[in-house]
Amino acid sequence: MKLFASIILIIASLVLIASILLQSGKSAGLSGEIAGGAESIWGKNKGRSYEGLLEKLTTISAVLFIVVSLVLSAL
C-alpha cells in the first residue's frame, strides 16, 4: 500500500510540475486580448481549449497530490 501510494505521489507531482510549467502567464497574452483574443479567455470554449485542459489537469493533480500526501503521512 505504501509503495503504491508513493508511486501515485511521484506521478501526481510530475504531472503537477509539467502542467504548471506549460501554462502561459497571466500577462503573456495581453496584446492578444486587445486584438480579440478575449473570446478564448472569457468565452464558452475555455473548458475545451488548451488552457482550460491544463487548468483542469493542474487542479486534479494538486488535489491528488495533497490527498496522497496526507494518506502517506497517516501510514
Number of C-alpha atoms within 10 A of each C-alpha: 7 10 9 8 14 15 12 16 20 13 15 21 17 14 18 21 14 14 19 16 11 11 15 11 10 7 8 9 14 12 11 11 15 9 9 10 14 14 11 18 16 10 10 10 12 15 15 10 13 13 17 16 15 20 16 13 16 20 15 14 20 17 13 18 21 14 13 19 15 11 13 15 8 7 7
